[in-house]
């Protein structure tokens, strides 16, 4: 989920409460990749590892919250999936789109970590095309796609995987199944049971 996130060195140093030069030195000692531009850009993993070596935690305002986009031409299906995901992942930002075209508009701006999409949508951009677009966009290389469809036959399933889907769930998917799939694909741990 967060392996491609980069932070400006100045912003990271400010959040940690150290001078930018000190943070740059720590990162250099670790052999971290600090890219030029905007005062230096550091990868999420390099920053977390460097701070961890010094017994420091990544500040909460630098921890990325997962972003999820739910796409379906049926508003009730979008609402139900959003409620399920918001309940299971209360720290996630979950948005909905009512068509493939609307989803394409949101991909560039929202940059979701996870897309949950139906296959059959009437506007010319169906779930298959959406999978292809996500797979072809280098800026979305870490984005995972879950197909949630009533057409769960072997042909549709194979076609979705061939176009880049990471998971295929038949409709109606159980809330626990959707939540567990989202957690797994986002690399998040399951909640601890109180029992």
Backbone bond lengths (Angstrom), bond angles and torsions (degrees), N, CA, C in turn:
res aa  C-N    CA-C-N  psi(-1)  N-CA   C-N-CA  omega(-1)  CA-C   N-CA-C  phi
1 X - - - 1.441 - - 1.503 111.73 -
2 X 1.334 118.45 -47.94 1.454 119.75 -170.76 1.511 113.35 -107.94
3 X 1.351 118.58 4.60 1.447 119.76 -172.71 1.519 113.15 -63.75
4 X 1.339 119.52 -22.79 1.448 120.48 -178.58 1.527 113.02 -98.87
5 X 1.324 118.66 -0.75 1.455 121.11 -179.54 1.521 109.91 -72.71
6 X 1.302 115.70 139.00 1.464 120.95 176.91 1.520 108.00 -129.97
7 X 1.331 114.36 147.65 1.456 120.96 -179.83 1.517 109.06 -122.23
8 X 1.320 115.41 148.24 1.460 119.11 173.50 1.517 107.57 -67.93
9 X 1.325 115.94 137.54 1.464 121.62 -178.16 1.527 110.79 -56.19
10 X 1.321 116.87 -41.88 1.463 121.27 -179.82 1.535 111.12 -62.01
11 X 1.333 116.78 -44.85 1.470 120.51 179.23 1.527 111.60 -63.77
12 X 1.336 115.75 -42.48 1.468 120.01 179.93 1.523 110.85 -64.57
13 X 1.346 116.87 -43.79 1.467 120.61 -179.81 1.525 110.44 -63.26
14 X 1.310 116.46 -41.72 1.464 121.29 179.40 1.534 110.27 -62.32
15 X 1.332 117.07 -44.01 1.466 121.19 -179.46 1.527 111.75 -65.79
16 X 1.334 116.40 -35.91 1.463 121.18 -179.47 1.528 110.99 -78.45
17 X 1.349 116.43 -27.28 1.464 120.56 -179.20 1.514 113.07 89.48
18 X 1.338 116.61 31.70 1.462 121.11 177.41 1.528 109.06 -128.48
19 X 1.310 115.67 165.01 1.459 121.00 176.23 1.531 109.32 -69.13
20 X 1.332 117.67 142.81 1.474 119.62 178.89 1.533 112.97 -56.05
21 X 1.343 116.96 -36.31 1.472 119.75 -179.99 1.528 111.10 -64.12
22 X 1.340 116.31 -38.04 1.470 120.07 179.15 1.524 109.97 -65.82
23 X 1.310 116.77 -45.32 1.459 120.07 179.48 1.534 110.42 -63.19
24 X 1.319 116.97 -41.08 1.467 121.15 178.00 1.529 110.20 -60.46
25 X 1.326 117.28 -42.31 1.468 121.78 177.97 1.530 110.73 -61.48
26 X 1.346 116.76 -45.31 1.460 120.84 179.08 1.527 110.78 -58.64
27 X 1.333 115.29 -44.12 1.456 120.29 -178.75 1.528 111.44 -67.30
28 X 1.343 116.37 -40.18 1.467 120.86 178.18 1.527 110.93 -62.88
29 X 1.346 116.76 -42.25 1.463 120.77 179.55 1.523 111.55 -61.59
30 X 1.317 116.54 -32.11 1.454 122.30 -179.66 1.531 110.92 -82.21
31 X 1.332 117.25 -13.87 1.462 120.89 -176.90 1.509 112.58 79.99
32 X 1.339 115.87 25.19 1.464 120.93 -179.15 1.524 110.46 -70.63
33 X 1.309 114.83 152.04 1.455 122.41 178.26 1.531 108.87 -87.32
34 X 1.330 116.72 102.84 1.464 121.30 175.77 1.515 106.16 -104.53
35 X 1.315 115.74 110.79 1.463 120.97 -175.81 1.520 111.10 -82.79
36 X 1.321 116.59 147.50 1.459 119.71 176.53 1.528 110.86 -68.94
37 X 1.293 115.56 164.94 1.464 121.14 178.85 1.504 111.05 104.52
38 X 1.307 115.49 135.42 1.470 123.02 177.93 1.526 111.57 53.64
39 X 1.335 117.05 35.18 1.458 120.10 177.50 1.514 113.45 81.17
40 X 1.313 117.79 10.12 1.459 122.06 179.31 1.509 110.56 105.13
41 X 1.324 115.66 130.90 1.461 121.66 178.89 1.519 108.56 -118.36
42 X 1.322 115.80 129.05 1.456 121.07 -177.86 1.526 109.53 -117.50
43 X 1.326 116.17 137.79 1.465 122.06 -179.83 1.530 109.99 -71.01
44 X 1.309 114.74 147.35 1.467 122.56 -179.91 1.535 111.27 -52.66
45 X 1.328 116.87 -49.37 1.464 120.85 -177.61 1.515 112.97 -63.46
46 X 1.343 116.79 -41.06 1.468 120.70 178.71 1.526 110.81 -64.31
47 X 1.329 115.90 -41.69 1.464 119.86 -179.99 1.533 110.42 -64.99
48 X 1.325 116.64 -47.08 1.471 120.43 -179.51 1.531 110.93 -61.59
49 X 1.338 117.45 -41.96 1.463 121.18 -179.60 1.521 111.32 -65.94
50 X 1.326 116.78 -42.82 1.461 120.92 -179.42 1.529 111.22 -63.94
51 X 1.314 116.46 -43.06 1.470 120.13 178.63 1.530 110.27 -67.63
52 X 1.323 116.49 -40.11 1.464 120.44 179.61 1.514 112.51 -60.35
53 X 1.325 117.65 -35.98 1.473 121.37 178.45 1.525 111.51 -64.64
54 X 1.311 116.28 -22.26 1.459 120.49 179.65 1.528 111.74 -102.92
55 X 1.318 116.11 11.20 1.457 120.42 178.68 1.519 113.32 73.89
56 X 1.331 116.65 20.07 1.465 121.24 -179.84 1.520 109.74 -107.31
57 X 1.303 115.89 142.45 1.464 120.85 177.43 1.523 109.09 -91.64
58 X 1.307 115.73 153.21 1.456 120.90 174.59 1.530 107.66 -66.34
59 X 1.327 118.34 124.70 1.473 119.84 -179.39 1.524 111.71 -57.23
60 X 1.309 115.47 145.19 1.464 121.03 -176.42 1.516 112.31 -56.97
61 X 1.340 117.96 -35.75 1.460 118.63 -177.98 1.527 112.87 -74.04
62 X 1.325 118.22 -6.32 1.464 121.23 174.68 1.521 112.49 -103.35
63 X 1.325 117.07 -7.96 1.462 119.69 177.92 1.522 108.63 -75.93
64 X 1.301 117.17 124.71 1.462 118.34 -178.97 1.522 111.80 -75.03
65 X 1.305 115.24 134.83 1.460 120.31 174.14 1.509 106.98 -89.01
66 X 1.322 118.03 136.04 1.464 119.01 -179.62 1.525 111.02 -63.92
67 X 1.322 114.59 141.00 1.468 121.36 178.07 1.525 107.89 -113.02
68 X 1.334 115.26 127.86 1.462 121.71 -176.19 1.520 109.27 -125.50
69 X 1.330 116.01 134.13 1.462 122.22 177.00 1.525 108.31 -115.96
70 X 1.335 116.32 124.42 1.464 122.89 178.61 1.524 107.75 -105.66
71 X 1.341 116.63 126.95 1.467 121.37 -175.43 1.521 110.12 -125.11
72 X 1.339 115.69 121.68 1.463 121.27 177.11 1.521 107.08 -163.03
73 X 1.335 116.96 143.20 1.461 119.61 179.84 1.527 112.00 -80.62
74 X 1.327 118.14 -3.73 1.463 122.16 175.46 1.531 108.19 -102.32
75 X 1.331 117.91 112.15 1.470 121.15 -177.42 1.522 113.75 -54.98
76 X 1.345 117.65 -35.84 1.465 119.74 179.70 1.525 111.51 -66.01
77 X 1.323 117.02 -35.76 1.469 120.87 178.34 1.529 110.23 -67.23
78 X 1.334 116.92 -40.36 1.473 120.82 177.15 1.525 109.32 -62.73
79 X 1.331 115.83 -47.65 1.464 120.47 -179.03 1.519 112.10 -59.68
80 X 1.327 117.14 -45.51 1.460 121.74 -178.19 1.537 110.92 -64.05
81 X 1.331 117.05 -45.13 1.473 120.23 178.89 1.526 110.72 -65.30
82 X 1.326 117.30 -40.27 1.474 120.08 178.29 1.518 110.68 -62.52
83 X 1.326 117.89 -46.57 1.464 120.94 179.72 1.519 110.48 -60.23
84 X 1.316 116.78 -43.80 1.468 121.22 179.46 1.524 110.47 -59.32
85 X 1.330 116.51 -49.08 1.463 120.59 -176.50 1.530 111.87 -71.15
86 X 1.320 117.70 -37.87 1.466 120.36 177.90 1.525 111.21 -66.56
87 X 1.337 116.67 -34.71 1.452 120.33 178.13 1.533 110.77 -70.99
88 X 1.331 116.35 -42.53 1.472 120.92 -177.65 1.525 112.42 -75.58
89 X 1.334 116.86 -31.10 1.469 122.55 -177.12 1.533 108.74 -129.61
90 X 1.331 117.80 73.66 1.464 120.62 -172.57 1.527 114.05 -62.00
91 X 1.309 118.16 -18.42 1.457 122.06 179.81 1.527 111.64 -91.27
92 X 1.326 118.04 -3.54 1.466 121.46 -179.66 1.524 110.61 -81.73
93 X 1.317 115.29 154.18 1.458 122.13 172.69 1.523 105.68 -102.41
94 X 1.332 116.80 115.12 1.456 121.09 -175.35 1.527 108.91 -116.97
95 X 1.321 115.38 125.39 1.464 121.70 177.03 1.513 109.52 -119.20
96 X 1.326 115.16 161.76 1.452 120.61 178.16 1.512 111.44 -122.86
97 X 1.317 116.46 154.18 1.460 123.33 174.34 1.520 107.17 -137.62
98 X 1.325 116.81 138.55 1.458 120.88 -174.84 1.527 113.73 -96.01
99 X 1.325 117.36 6.36 1.465 120.68 177.47 1.518 109.47 -160.50
100 X 1.321 115.47 164.46 1.452 120.06 176.15 1.516 111.97 -63.82
101 X 1.326 116.50 -38.56 1.469 120.79 179.25 1.529 110.56 -64.22
102 X 1.320 116.70 -42.59 1.472 120.21 178.17 1.527 110.09 -64.84
103 X 1.327 117.00 -35.50 1.462 120.58 178.17 1.524 110.80 -65.33
104 X 1.330 117.34 -40.99 1.468 120.54 178.15 1.519 110.89 -59.58
105 X 1.326 116.54 -40.07 1.467 120.41 178.02 1.520 110.99 -61.62
106 X 1.332 116.73 -37.53 1.468 120.45 -177.15 1.526 113.32 -80.27
107 X 1.340 117.70 -24.68 1.468 119.76 -176.64 1.523 111.96 -57.42
108 X 1.317 117.00 -47.40 1.470 120.53 -176.50 1.520 111.65 -69.81
109 X 1.312 116.71 -39.87 1.469 120.73 -176.01 1.526 112.55 -80.87
110 X 1.314 117.88 -43.86 1.466 123.09 -174.13 1.530 112.35 -86.71
111 X 1.331 117.41 -30.15 1.462 124.02 -179.50 1.530 111.46 48.48
112 X 1.335 117.06 64.93 1.465 119.65 -176.66 1.521 112.60 -67.51
113 X 1.323 114.47 151.93 1.458 121.43 173.13 1.524 109.83 -83.51
114 X 1.338 115.31 -25.61 1.459 121.50 -177.17 1.524 108.45 -142.91
115 X 1.336 115.87 135.85 1.462 122.47 173.78 1.519 107.14 -118.60
116 X 1.326 116.60 128.16 1.462 122.69 175.27 1.520 105.31 -112.36
117 X 1.331 117.24 114.49 1.458 119.39 -173.25 1.522 113.60 -132.04
118 X 1.319 113.89 147.84 1.458 121.88 170.02 1.532 107.18 -78.05
119 X 1.312 118.01 161.79 1.463 120.44 177.47 1.519 112.56 -88.00
120 X 1.315 116.37 -49.03 1.461 120.38 -173.02 1.525 110.98 -92.78
121 X 1.344 114.33 110.85 1.467 120.91 176.10 1.515 107.53 -134.72
122 X 1.322 117.72 141.67 1.462 121.28 -168.02 1.533 117.15 -81.07
123 X 1.299 120.52 -5.67 1.471 119.35 -170.44 1.523 115.45 -92.21
124 X 1.335 117.64 13.02 1.456 120.15 179.06 1.519 113.65 95.19
125 X 1.322 116.94 -19.77 1.464 121.30 175.80 1.520 106.16 -110.90
126 X 1.336 115.94 94.97 1.461 119.26 -179.87 1.521 110.13 -91.01
127 X 1.314 117.37 -175.66 1.459 121.66 -178.58 1.516 113.12 -63.35
128 X 1.333 116.88 -33.30 1.466 120.08 177.25 1.531 110.22 -63.31
129 X 1.336 115.98 -47.27 1.466 120.50 -179.76 1.521 110.76 -64.24
130 X 1.322 116.45 -36.29 1.467 120.45 178.73 1.537 110.33 -65.24
131 X 1.325 117.07 -42.32 1.469 120.67 176.05 1.530 110.13 -58.41
132 X 1.323 116.75 -44.64 1.469 121.20 -179.65 1.524 111.47 -63.00
133 X 1.326 116.63 -42.46 1.467 120.52 -179.20 1.525 111.19 -63.67
134 X 1.322 116.57 -43.45 1.464 120.03 178.99 1.524 109.62 -63.46
135 X 1.330 116.91 -45.30 1.467 120.85 -178.90 1.527 112.05 -64.08
136 X 1.334 117.49 -32.44 1.464 121.19 -176.97 1.533 113.21 -82.99
137 X 1.318 117.76 -18.68 1.468 121.42 -176.44 1.523 109.45 -87.16
138 X 1.340 116.48 110.40 1.463 120.84 -177.92 1.521 112.40 -60.47
139 X 1.325 118.00 -29.32 1.468 119.68 -179.85 1.528 111.68 -73.38
140 X 1.326 117.45 -11.38 1.471 121.97 179.15 1.523 111.34 -112.43
141 X 1.333 117.42 24.02 1.468 119.92 -174.06 1.530 113.39 -60.43
142 X 1.330 117.76 -24.42 1.466 120.27 179.97 1.530 112.18 -92.93
143 X 1.325 117.89 -4.77 1.464 122.00 -178.87 1.522 110.42 -74.14
144 X 1.312 115.39 130.48 1.462 121.95 177.83 1.530 108.71 -101.86
145 X 1.344 116.19 147.35 1.464 121.04 179.26 1.524 109.35 -120.12
146 X 1.324 114.86 128.92 1.464 122.34 173.56 1.521 107.02 -109.88
147 X 1.323 116.63 122.91 1.455 121.13 175.44 1.522 107.11 -91.38
148 X 1.319 115.36 129.46 1.460 123.14 179.94 1.521 105.32 -123.64
149 X 1.333 117.25 103.03 1.461 118.80 -170.55 1.520 113.04 -142.07
150 X 1.327 114.47 151.16 1.459 121.33 174.48 1.514 111.47 -76.03
151 X 1.330 116.93 -20.01 1.463 121.85 177.35 1.519 108.15 -92.88
152 X 1.339 116.54 88.72 1.465 120.12 -175.67 1.516 112.30 -107.25
153 X 1.339 115.40 25.39 1.461 119.35 177.69 1.520 111.09 -68.18
154 X 1.313 117.21 164.68 1.464 120.70 -176.95 1.526 113.55 -60.66
155 X 1.339 117.69 -35.25 1.469 119.64 179.69 1.519 111.34 -65.56
156 X 1.331 116.76 -48.48 1.474 120.41 -179.64 1.518 110.72 -63.55
157 X 1.318 116.82 -40.95 1.460 121.07 179.95 1.527 110.68 -63.37
158 X 1.319 116.98 -48.92 1.473 120.78 179.83 1.524 111.08 -62.64
159 X 1.319 116.85 -40.53 1.470 121.12 -179.82 1.529 110.82 -64.78
160 X 1.333 117.27 -39.97 1.468 120.69 179.05 1.528 110.76 -64.99
161 X 1.322 117.40 -44.80 1.468 120.37 178.55 1.530 111.05 -64.51
162 X 1.329 116.61 -38.29 1.466 120.29 179.49 1.526 111.76 -64.88
163 X 1.317 117.43 -25.39 1.460 121.37 -178.97 1.524 112.88 -95.83
164 X 1.330 116.90 3.59 1.460 119.05 172.50 1.508 117.19 116.39
165 X 1.321 118.81 1.44 1.470 119.83 178.43 1.527 109.81 -64.91
166 X 1.321 115.48 141.66 1.467 120.94 177.56 1.517 111.07 -91.44
167 X 1.328 116.87 -23.93 1.466 121.33 -177.51 1.518 108.54 -153.72
168 X 1.332 116.57 151.71 1.464 122.72 177.90 1.517 107.51 -130.93
169 X 1.332 116.19 120.89 1.471 121.42 178.54 1.525 109.12 -119.91
170 X 1.334 117.55 130.26 1.470 119.21 177.30 1.523 110.65 -74.59
171 X 1.336 115.01 145.21 1.466 120.65 174.55 1.520 108.07 -84.34
172 X 1.282 118.96 146.46 1.467 125.74 -9.04 1.531 109.92 -79.70
173 X 1.293 116.10 130.93 1.469 120.07 179.28 1.524 108.73 -84.66
174 X 1.309 115.78 141.34 1.464 119.91 175.92 1.516 108.57 -67.97
175 X 1.316 116.69 145.51 1.465 121.55 -179.07 1.527 111.18 -56.81
176 X 1.344 116.33 -41.88 1.473 119.69 -178.89 1.519 111.26 -64.46
177 X 1.326 116.98 -36.22 1.470 121.32 -179.53 1.520 110.30 -68.28
178 X 1.330 117.28 -45.63 1.459 120.91 178.70 1.526 110.56 -62.72
179 X 1.323 116.81 -44.97 1.469 120.90 -179.54 1.525 111.18 -63.18
180 X 1.327 117.49 -44.47 1.468 121.31 -179.70 1.526 110.71 -65.50
181 X 1.325 117.06 -39.30 1.464 121.02 178.21 1.525 110.42 -63.92
182 X 1.328 116.47 -44.37 1.469 120.38 179.04 1.524 110.50 -61.89
183 X 1.325 117.36 -46.00 1.468 120.67 179.00 1.526 111.09 -59.12
184 X 1.319 115.85 -45.78 1.471 120.13 -178.01 1.527 111.17 -62.84
185 X 1.317 116.86 -47.41 1.468 120.16 -177.30 1.536 112.29 -69.04
186 X 1.328 116.84 -27.49 1.455 120.91 177.86 1.525 111.99 -86.93
187 X 1.322 116.89 -4.72 1.456 120.40 179.52 1.509 113.32 72.93
188 X 1.335 116.28 31.22 1.461 121.66 -178.36 1.523 109.89 -104.32
189 X 1.304 115.80 148.07 1.466 119.56 179.32 1.518 110.04 -77.39
190 X 1.299 115.18 155.00 1.468 120.92 177.24 1.511 109.12 -75.24
191 X 1.334 116.85 150.34 1.459 119.13 178.77 1.529 111.15 -65.06
192 X 1.298 116.20 150.22 1.464 121.48 178.76 1.528 108.00 -82.71
193 X 1.308 115.89 132.81 1.462 121.39 -179.99 1.518 109.98 -77.00
194 X 1.331 116.30 144.20 1.473 121.83 179.30 1.522 111.48 -80.19
195 X 1.312 118.34 -12.57 1.469 119.60 -175.73 1.490 112.81 -79.70
